[in-house]
Amino acid sequence: MNDRYDADDAAQGAAPYELVGYDEYGQPVYRQIPAQQAPQHTYDPYAQQGYGYDPYATGPQQPQSYEQPQSYDAYGAGRQQQPAAPSYDPYGSQTPYDPYGSAQGTSAPYDPYGQAATSGQHPRVAEQTAYIPQQAGPGGAPAPREPEAPGPPAAPEPPAAGGQDGADGQFAFVEEPDGDSEDVIDWLAFTENRTERREEARRRARSRIIALVVVLALVAVGGVGCLWYAGKLPGLSSSGSGTGTATPAGAQKRDVLVVHLHNTGKSGTSTALLVDNTTTKQGTTVLLPNSLALSGDDGSTTTLAKSVDDDGASGTREQLDTVLGTSIQGTWRLDTPYLQNLVDLVGDIEIDANADVPDPDAKKKGSAALVHRGKAQTLSGKMAVAYATYRASGESQNAQLERFGQVMQGVLRKLSSEPASATTTVQSLAQILDPPLTDKDLGAFLAGLADLAKGGDYRTALLPVRPDGTLSAATGDSVVKDILGGAAKSPDAGSAVRVSVQNATGVKDDTEKARVVLLNGGFTFLEGGTASGPRTTSQVLYADAADKADAAEVAKTLGLPAGSVAKGAVSSGADVSVVLGADYRPASS
């Protein structure tokens, strides 16, 4: 370590320091001059900073003695020549220190500027006292910093205000900014930012596209799933299924209940099947014409109306299962008074009436209609019964059956969808049900249908039958197979007596009334047309003696006298022919 310079040491005659070279970092290296060594030239690279060596001196310099300067002036202003201490001459009699090895092994002095080395003495500046760089000089003023590399020293910074050095006493190397470099840096930064923005925009666009594709895929999958669940997906519905369900019609689960409406005021019944398809969530009322041909227990052919009257609830239910190929869980006998009470309990119903219905209790004809034709007609219990059982003159039984279906659907729309509430309504009727049906079973079943009716998933369908009461494969599939999930199996038409009816009464409606009566009696009806002129008496003819008993049964069914039965010509394809005359009195419907 270099000893710190102290002004007191100089005053007491301490040995001066000499520069011996520079280290690998470019820092100056000093040492004390031995006392016995002759004073040499003082190394003063700045001349004004107090160093004895002047690299720019042109001639030999005389040794000078070291003395304390009168005043410390870094730039030599107002200097006076003073006797100086012996100056240091690094290139005098001794071999100079060469840190770069360029003059090793030779006696030639080191000249950093390429000038010829001489043994002459450099002139000494006597006004400045030599001191170690980076150490405080005399008077506590900071010393200037030594150059970091060999070579010509840089010019000192100008003095601060008041003739003093800078605040830190060090040289500041200022690198002047290059305008072109700044422009290049700014352009590179701008280009980099724009590229980053473009990449970010591309990433955002890709993210949006991916998100959009995912959303569209989810929507498509959800739509396909909804269509599949609803059974409306093309290619997955069962063949021949009108409902378009994915599950085959025969494999769908259904709950079926048969309802018989008994008109207690007048004779006659109306039958319908209430179907709850739990697979497709679809409810249906299937209207069954009274002329539907059924097979009796003894193998004989009968009609639905006759079976209801003769065979009762269980017998009719079994025959319907055989003909329709379905499974009916129970029978609900609904007499007209109970229907009236049911409508009153649910709080009236609303239907689209297709006819003006007179009051059945009116004593005079031409009285005001009880139910008026029109849409959204509100019906009370009494009005609902009148509308459900009304059959206008000349109308078929199917027209009345369709009105009954409207009333049933209106009741279901007003009935509670809660099984407990629906059961309470059923129990309020105080009706005795046919086993195995119970109040709780009927209430829960009706509540399920009510929920479907309120949601718009309910419809009414009429079972199409032929004039002889049988079912055809073409007309029966739309109802029997698709709605009931069964298979039509009508009894052999040849087993029933075929009756041909010709109308000679002059009243067109008499043919239809006779047809209904014959079908209800278990006969096969054949249309014989209208006679060329009216007749006063009716005739029942048979061609074969074996058919005489059947002819007598036909006359009895139509209410004709036994004397009207005679042997004669019959129509083609018929076993018995009937000609209706003015004496025919059709039964009230």
C-alpha distance (Angstrom), angle and dihedral (degrees) to the residues before:
residue distance angle dihedral
M1 . . .
N2 3.77 . .
D3 3.73 114.2 .
R4 3.76 115.8 -114.3
Y5 3.74 114.7 -106.0
D6 3.74 114.7 -114.9
A7 3.78 124.8 -171.6
D8 3.81 90.0 -143.0
D9 3.77 88.7 58.4
A10 3.80 90.0 54.5
A11 3.78 91.1 48.5
Q12 3.79 90.9 51.4
G13 3.80 91.5 51.5
A14 3.77 100.8 -102.7
A15 3.77 116.0 175.7
P16 3.80 114.6 -90.7
Y17 3.83 124.6 -118.4
E18 3.76 126.8 -113.4
L19 3.84 130.9 -157.6
V20 3.75 111.3 -118.7
G21 3.81 98.5 178.3
Y22 3.79 144.4 -77.4
D23 3.75 131.7 -63.0
E24 3.84 127.1 -129.2
Y25 3.81 89.6 -84.0
G26 3.80 94.0 53.9
Q27 3.84 94.9 -106.2
P28 3.86 118.2 141.1
V29 3.80 118.1 -109.4
Y30 3.86 120.0 -147.7
R31 3.75 137.4 -171.6
Q32 3.81 136.3 -178.2
I33 3.76 118.3 -98.9
P34 3.81 110.9 -117.8
A35 3.79 114.1 -113.1
Q36 3.80 94.2 -122.3
Q37 3.81 92.4 51.2
A38 3.73 116.2 103.6
P39 3.74 113.7 -112.5
Q40 3.74 113.7 -97.2
H41 3.74 136.5 -164.3
T42 3.79 112.7 -61.9
Y43 3.83 113.5 -116.2
D44 3.78 106.5 -125.8
P45 3.83 111.4 160.2
Y46 3.80 91.8 173.7
A47 3.77 99.7 38.5
Q48 3.82 89.3 -157.3
Q49 3.80 95.8 58.0
G50 3.77 97.6 63.6
Y51 3.83 101.3 -98.1
G52 3.79 116.7 135.8
Y53 3.76 99.0 -144.1
D54 3.80 116.8 88.3
P55 3.79 110.4 -171.9
Y56 3.78 90.2 -171.6
A57 3.82 96.0 56.5
T58 3.79 112.0 120.5
G59 3.76 101.9 -158.8
P60 3.75 141.4 35.0
Q61 3.76 115.4 -66.2
Q62 3.74 124.0 -141.3
P63 3.76 119.8 -123.4
Q64 3.76 112.9 -104.0
S65 3.72 131.4 -166.0
Y66 3.79 122.8 -111.6
E67 3.76 113.6 -109.5
Q68 3.77 136.1 164.8
P69 3.84 109.3 -98.6
Q70 3.77 118.4 -120.8
S71 3.76 91.8 -127.4
Y72 3.84 135.7 6.2
D73 3.79 110.9 -117.3
A74 3.80 115.4 163.8
Y75 3.79 92.7 -160.7
G76 3.79 99.2 38.0
A77 3.77 96.5 -114.3
G78 3.81 111.7 169.7
R79 3.79 92.6 0.4
Q80 3.82 122.5 172.5
Q81 3.73 125.5 -156.4
Q82 3.80 109.2 -102.4
P83 3.74 131.9 178.8
A84 3.74 107.9 -95.0
A85 3.72 137.4 -156.0
P86 3.75 118.8 -100.6
S87 3.78 107.2 -67.0
Y88 3.72 125.3 -127.8
D89 3.76 116.8 -112.7
P90 3.79 109.9 -171.3
Y91 3.79 90.8 -174.2
G92 3.80 99.1 44.3
S93 3.72 125.8 96.2
Q94 3.77 94.2 -29.4
T95 3.76 128.0 72.4
P96 3.81 108.7 -101.7
Y97 3.83 121.9 -122.4
D98 3.77 111.0 -106.8
P99 3.80 112.0 -168.6
Y100 3.81 91.5 -174.7
G101 3.79 95.8 53.3
S102 3.77 94.7 -125.4
A103 3.84 96.0 127.7
Q104 3.81 102.0 30.6
G105 3.78 115.7 136.8
T106 3.81 93.1 20.7
S107 3.75 134.1 94.0
A108 3.81 92.9 -139.2
P109 3.81 112.0 118.4
Y110 3.81 119.8 -117.5
D111 3.79 114.8 -102.4
P112 3.81 112.4 -178.5
Y113 3.82 91.7 -165.5
G114 3.74 98.5 51.5
Q115 3.86 96.6 -106.8
A116 3.75 119.0 142.9
A117 3.76 112.9 -91.3
T118 3.76 114.8 -116.4
S119 3.69 133.8 -174.0
G120 3.76 91.2 -135.3
Q121 3.77 123.1 117.3
H122 3.80 123.4 -106.6
P123 3.78 119.1 -130.4
R124 3.76 113.7 -102.2
V125 3.74 126.9 -133.4
A126 3.75 104.6 -137.1
E127 3.81 102.2 -172.1
Q128 3.82 97.0 74.0
T129 3.73 126.6 64.5
A130 3.80 115.1 -135.7
Y131 3.82 117.2 -120.0
I132 3.77 139.6 165.8
P133 3.84 115.8 -87.4
Q134 3.81 116.9 -110.2
Q135 3.81 89.5 26.0
A136 3.75 127.6 103.1
G137 3.78 113.5 -95.4
P138 3.70 129.2 -148.8
G139 3.73 114.0 -46.3
G140 3.82 92.8 21.7
A141 3.84 94.5 -80.0
P142 3.80 113.6 148.8
A143 3.79 115.5 -106.5
P144 3.81 122.1 -124.8
R145 3.77 118.0 -103.5
E146 3.80 119.0 -101.7
P147 3.83 116.1 -119.9
E148 3.76 112.0 -94.8
A149 3.79 95.3 -133.1
P150 3.81 135.5 35.4
G151 3.73 116.9 -94.9
P152 3.73 138.7 73.8
P153 3.78 109.6 -19.2
A154 3.78 119.8 -117.3
A155 3.75 119.1 -110.4
P156 3.81 113.3 -95.2
E157 3.76 121.0 -107.3
P158 3.77 115.2 -98.6
P159 3.77 114.6 -95.3
A160 3.77 120.4 -94.3
A161 3.75 122.7 -114.4
G162 3.81 111.4 -58.1
G163 3.81 93.9 32.7
Q164 3.81 94.7 -77.7
D165 3.84 129.3 126.9
G166 3.79 124.7 -107.3
A167 3.71 121.7 -65.2
D168 3.80 94.4 -96.1
G169 3.80 98.6 30.1
Q170 3.82 90.8 -129.9
F171 3.80 131.6 121.9
A172 3.79 115.1 -108.1
F173 3.79 116.4 -144.3
V174 3.78 105.9 -154.2
E175 3.77 119.3 -161.5
E176 3.74 109.1 -150.3
P177 3.84 112.5 -133.1
D178 3.74 116.5 -112.1
G179 3.82 111.4 -134.6
D180 3.77 92.8 -156.9
S181 3.81 91.5 52.4
E182 3.78 91.1 51.6
D183 3.81 90.5 50.4
V184 3.79 91.0 50.1
I185 3.80 91.3 49.2
D186 3.79 91.3 48.5
W187 3.82 91.4 48.8
L188 3.81 92.0 48.8
A189 3.81 90.4 48.8
F190 3.80 91.0 48.5
T191 3.80 92.1 48.1
E192 3.80 91.6 47.3
N193 3.81 91.9 49.3
R194 3.79 92.6 48.3
T195 3.81 90.9 48.9
E196 3.78 90.5 49.6
R197 3.80 90.8 49.5
R198 3.77 90.8 50.9
E199 3.78 91.8 49.3
E200 3.78 90.6 47.8
A201 3.81 90.5 49.9
R202 3.80 89.8 50.5
R203 3.80 91.4 49.8
R204 3.79 91.3 49.7
A205 3.78 91.6 48.2
R206 3.80 90.8 50.3
S207 3.80 90.1 48.4
R208 3.80 91.4 51.3
I209 3.79 92.4 47.7
I210 3.79 91.5 49.2
A211 3.81 91.3 48.0
L212 3.82 90.8 48.6
V213 3.80 92.0 49.7
V214 3.80 90.8 49.2
V215 3.82 91.8 50.0
L216 3.81 92.3 48.0
A217 3.79 90.6 48.2
L218 3.80 91.4 50.9
V219 3.81 91.3 48.1
A220 3.80 91.1 49.1
V221 3.79 92.6 48.1
G222 3.80 90.9 46.9
G223 3.81 91.8 49.5
V224 3.77 92.7 48.8
G225 3.79 89.7 47.4
C226 3.80 91.6 51.9
L227 3.79 91.5 48.6
W228 3.79 90.6 48.0
Y229 3.79 92.5 48.1
A230 3.81 91.2 48.3
G231 3.80 90.9 47.4
K232 3.80 93.1 -120.3
L233 3.77 98.7 115.0
P234 3.83 108.9 120.8
G235 3.76 114.7 -117.5
L236 3.80 95.2 21.4
S237 3.79 100.2 73.1
S238 3.75 119.2 100.7
S239 3.78 116.2 -96.0
G240 3.75 113.4 -98.8
S241 3.78 92.5 12.0
G242 3.73 112.5 137.1
T243 3.78 92.5 -165.8
G244 3.80 93.1 60.0
T245 3.78 93.2 -133.6
A246 3.77 119.9 161.6
T247 3.82 92.3 -134.9
P248 3.83 114.9 74.0
A249 3.80 112.6 -102.7
G250 3.77 93.0 -118.4
A251 3.83 92.4 53.5
Q252 3.79 95.8 51.7
K253 3.78 118.9 107.9
R254 3.81 116.3 -120.1
D255 3.78 137.0 176.6
V256 3.84 111.3 -150.4
L257 3.79 129.3 -170.1
V258 3.81 126.2 178.8
V259 3.82 118.9 -141.1
H260 3.79 123.4 -161.2
L261 3.80 115.2 -164.6
H262 3.81 108.7 -156.4
N263 3.79 115.1 -160.5
T264 3.78 102.2 -144.2
G265 3.80 93.2 -177.8
K266 3.78 93.0 55.5
S267 3.77 132.4 13.8
G268 3.75 119.2 -92.7
T269 3.76 142.0 76.8
S270 3.80 136.2 -132.1
T271 3.81 122.2 -152.2
A272 3.79 131.8 -160.5
L273 3.78 137.4 166.4
L274 3.82 119.0 -131.8
V275 3.82 108.1 -150.5
D276 3.81 126.4 -169.1
N277 3.80 110.5 -171.3
T278 3.80 101.9 -161.3
T279 3.80 92.1 -175.5
T280 3.79 98.4 57.4
K281 3.84 95.2 24.8
Q282 3.80 90.9 -124.7
G283 3.79 127.9 138.3
T284 3.82 124.6 -157.0
T285 3.76 139.9 -179.9
V286 3.81 109.2 -148.5
L287 3.80 112.4 -160.2
L288 3.81 114.5 -146.5
P289 3.83 117.5 -156.5
N290 3.78 115.9 -132.3
S291 3.80 88.8 -125.5
L292 3.83 92.0 65.9
A293 3.81 106.2 129.3
L294 3.79 115.7 -125.0
S295 3.79 133.8 -178.4
G296 3.81 117.2 -118.2
D297 3.75 126.3 -139.4
D298 3.80 90.3 -99.5
G299 3.81 91.6 51.8
S300 3.78 94.0 -102.8
T301 3.79 121.4 133.0
T302 3.79 120.2 -110.3
T303 3.78 138.4 161.7
L304 3.79 131.1 -108.1
A305 3.80 92.8 -111.4
K306 3.79 93.2 50.2
S307 3.80 91.5 45.2
V308 3.82 91.9 53.8
D309 3.79 90.9 52.5
D310 3.79 97.8 40.7
D311 3.79 108.2 27.5
G312 3.79 100.8 36.5
A313 3.81 129.2 -144.9
S314 3.78 101.0 -47.3
G315 3.82 96.0 42.4
T316 3.80 92.9 49.2
R317 3.81 91.9 46.7
E318 3.78 91.8 53.8
Q319 3.79 92.7 47.9
L320 3.81 90.6 50.4
D321 3.79 89.9 51.5
T322 3.79 89.1 53.3
V323 3.80 96.2 48.3
L324 3.82 97.8 40.1
G325 3.78 98.4 34.8
T326 3.79 92.1 -131.0
S327 3.79 137.4 117.8
I328 3.80 117.1 -115.1
Q329 3.80 113.6 -162.7
G330 3.79 99.1 -161.7
T331 3.81 149.8 -13.3
W332 3.80 124.6 -116.9
R333 3.79 114.1 -163.2
L334 3.78 107.3 -158.2
D335 3.78 115.0 -173.9
T336 3.80 117.0 -162.2
P337 3.85 94.5 -106.9
Y338 3.82 89.7 56.0
L339 3.78 90.5 48.3
Q340 3.79 89.5 53.7
N341 3.80 91.5 50.3
L342 3.81 91.7 46.5
V343 3.80 92.4 54.8
D344 3.79 90.9 47.9
L345 3.81 91.1 50.0
V346 3.79 94.5 53.4
G347 3.80 90.6 48.2
D348 3.82 105.7 -103.9
I349 3.80 124.9 -56.1
E350 3.78 136.4 -117.4
I351 3.81 124.2 -134.5
D352 3.79 141.4 156.3
A353 3.79 102.4 -106.1
N354 3.82 114.9 -147.0
A355 3.81 96.9 -168.5
D356 3.79 143.4 29.8
V357 3.78 107.3 -106.3
P358 3.82 119.2 -156.9
D359 3.75 122.6 -139.4
P360 3.83 106.8 -94.4
D361 3.80 89.8 -150.6
A362 3.80 94.2 54.1
K363 3.79 112.2 117.9
K364 3.77 95.8 -155.6
K365 3.73 127.4 56.1
G366 3.75 116.2 -123.3
S367 3.79 93.6 39.8
A368 3.79 119.7 147.5
A369 3.79 114.1 -72.4
L370 3.76 117.0 -101.0
V371 3.83 92.6 -149.1
H372 3.79 120.7 30.6
R373 3.74 125.8 -148.5
G374 3.81 112.4 -107.2
K375 3.75 146.7 88.1
A376 3.79 124.8 -65.4
Q377 3.78 95.9 12.9
T378 3.80 114.6 175.8
L379 3.79 112.6 -135.6
S380 3.77 129.3 -165.7
G381 3.78 122.5 -151.7
K382 3.79 94.2 -87.2
M383 3.79 93.0 45.2
A384 3.81 91.3 48.3
V385 3.82 92.0 53.9
A386 3.80 91.8 47.7
Y387 3.81 91.5 49.7
A388 3.85 94.5 44.8
T389 3.83 93.5 52.8
Y390 3.81 99.3 36.6
R391 3.78 118.7 119.2
A392 3.77 117.3 173.8
S393 3.77 123.0 -142.5
G394 3.79 111.1 -78.7
E395 3.81 93.7 14.1
S396 3.78 122.6 126.6
Q397 3.74 122.1 -119.1
N398 3.81 88.5 -107.7
A399 3.84 90.8 68.5
Q400 3.79 90.9 57.5
L401 3.81 89.8 44.3
E402 3.80 91.2 55.3
R403 3.83 90.8 53.4
F404 3.79 88.8 53.0
G405 3.81 88.6 53.1
Q406 3.82 90.9 52.3
V407 3.80 91.0 53.2
M408 3.82 92.6 49.4
Q409 3.80 92.4 51.0
G410 3.81 90.8 47.5
V411 3.81 90.0 52.9
L412 3.80 91.7 50.8
R413 3.81 91.4 51.4
K414 3.81 90.2 56.3
L415 3.80 97.7 39.9
S416 3.80 118.4 98.4
S417 3.81 117.5 -97.1
E418 3.79 90.8 -144.5
P419 3.83 111.8 95.8
A420 3.80 92.2 -142.6
S421 3.80 93.6 51.8
A422 3.81 92.6 44.0
T423 3.80 90.0 50.1
T424 3.80 89.8 52.4
T425 3.79 89.6 53.0
V426 3.80 91.4 50.7
Q427 3.78 91.4 48.3
S428 3.79 89.9 50.5
L429 3.80 88.6 64.1
A430 3.81 89.1 66.3
Q431 3.76 88.1 -145.2
I432 3.80 125.7 160.4
L433 3.79 107.4 -130.6
D434 3.76 127.3 -152.1
P435 3.80 112.8 -107.4
P436 2.96 136.0 -77.1
L437 3.82 87.5 30.7
T438 3.82 114.7 90.8
D439 3.78 133.4 -170.8
K440 3.78 91.6 -107.4
D441 3.81 93.5 49.0
L442 3.79 92.5 47.8
G443 3.82 92.6 46.3
A444 3.81 93.6 50.2
F445 3.81 91.9 46.1
L446 3.81 93.5 49.5
A447 3.83 91.2 46.2
G448 3.81 90.4 57.5
L449 3.79 91.8 50.0
A450 3.82 90.2 46.2
D451 3.79 90.5 56.3
L452 3.81 90.9 52.2
A453 3.81 92.4 45.8
K454 3.80 92.0 52.2
G455 3.79 91.1 48.9
G456 3.81 93.9 51.9
D457 3.80 93.9 -109.9
Y458 3.78 95.3 119.1
R459 3.79 132.6 91.6
T460 3.79 142.1 167.6
A461 3.82 123.4 -125.2
L462 3.82 131.8 -176.0
L463 3.79 118.4 -138.7
P464 3.81 106.5 -127.0
V465 3.81 115.6 -135.6
R466 3.78 134.1 178.7
P467 3.81 122.2 -111.4
D468 3.78 88.7 -96.6
G469 3.81 91.1 53.1
T470 3.79 97.1 -107.8
L471 3.80 127.5 126.1
S472 3.79 124.4 -119.7
A473 3.78 122.1 -146.8
A474 3.81 92.0 -122.4
T475 3.81 97.6 48.4
G476 3.78 96.5 35.9
D477 3.81 99.7 51.0
S478 3.80 94.7 71.1
V479 3.80 90.4 60.8
V480 3.79 108.8 16.0
K481 3.79 97.1 45.6
D482 3.81 103.6 27.9
I483 3.80 100.2 37.5
L484 3.79 103.8 24.9
G485 3.79 97.4 28.6
G486 3.79 90.4 -134.9
A487 3.79 139.5 111.7
A488 3.79 126.0 -110.3
K489 3.77 113.0 -115.1
S490 3.78 109.9 170.3
P491 3.81 119.8 -176.2
D492 3.80 118.2 -102.4
A493 3.76 108.0 -78.3
G494 3.82 89.9 -145.4
S495 3.77 91.6 66.4
A496 3.85 91.4 67.5
V497 3.79 124.1 71.6
R498 3.78 109.2 -103.1
V499 3.79 112.1 -135.9
S500 3.80 123.3 -169.0
V501 3.82 114.4 -155.9
Q502 3.81 125.0 -159.7
N503 3.79 118.9 -172.4
A504 3.82 116.3 -134.7
T505 3.82 98.2 152.8
G506 3.79 96.0 92.3
V507 3.83 90.3 -123.1
K508 3.76 112.6 106.7
D509 3.78 95.1 -159.0
D510 3.82 92.0 61.4
T511 3.81 90.9 77.9
E512 3.76 93.0 58.4
K513 3.78 92.3 46.2
A514 3.78 91.5 50.8
R515 3.80 90.3 48.7
V516 3.81 92.1 54.2
V517 3.78 92.2 48.1
L518 3.78 93.3 48.7
L519 3.79 93.6 46.7
N520 3.74 91.2 48.5
G521 3.80 87.3 51.3
G522 3.79 91.4 56.7
F523 3.81 97.6 -104.0
T524 3.76 127.2 130.6
F525 3.78 110.8 -116.7
L526 3.77 121.7 -140.9
E527 3.79 121.1 -172.5
G528 3.84 110.3 -121.1
G529 3.81 98.4 178.5
T530 3.79 128.2 -134.0
A531 3.79 125.3 -46.5
S532 3.81 119.9 -117.3
G533 3.79 91.1 -116.9
P534 3.80 139.6 8.9
R535 3.79 121.8 -88.6
T536 3.75 129.7 -155.8
T537 3.80 97.7 -144.0
S538 3.75 133.8 41.8
Q539 3.80 126.6 -126.6
V540 3.83 134.0 -155.0
L541 3.80 111.1 -163.8
Y542 3.78 132.5 -171.7
A543 3.80 128.3 -175.7
D544 3.78 101.7 -160.5
A545 3.77 123.7 53.1
A546 3.80 88.1 -134.0
D547 3.79 87.9 65.9
K548 3.80 95.5 53.0
A549 3.79 93.4 96.2
D550 3.82 90.9 48.3
A551 3.81 89.4 50.7
A552 3.81 90.8 52.4
E553 3.86 89.3 50.2
V554 3.82 90.4 51.1
A555 3.83 91.7 51.7
K556 3.78 90.2 49.7
T557 3.83 92.1 49.0
L558 3.81 92.0 51.4
G559 3.82 92.7 45.7
L560 3.79 94.1 -114.6
P561 3.82 122.6 144.9
A562 3.79 118.8 -97.4
G563 3.81 89.4 -117.8
S564 3.79 90.2 68.5
V565 3.83 90.4 71.7
A566 3.79 112.8 97.7
K567 3.76 141.5 150.1
G568 3.77 114.3 -101.3
A569 3.77 147.9 114.1
V570 3.74 117.0 -39.6
S571 3.79 132.1 -161.3
S572 3.78 119.6 -92.1
G573 3.78 112.3 -86.0
A574 3.80 94.0 14.9
D575 3.76 131.0 109.1
V576 3.80 94.4 -159.3
S577 3.79 129.9 21.4
V578 3.81 123.4 -153.4
V579 3.79 127.7 -163.4
L580 3.79 111.6 -166.4
G581 3.79 115.6 -144.1
A582 3.76 135.5 -177.8
D583 3.81 90.8 -80.5
Y584 3.83 90.7 67.2
R585 3.79 112.1 112.3
P586 3.82 110.4 -171.4
A587 3.78 117.4 -144.8
S588 3.82 115.8 -104.4
S589 3.81 111.9 -100.2
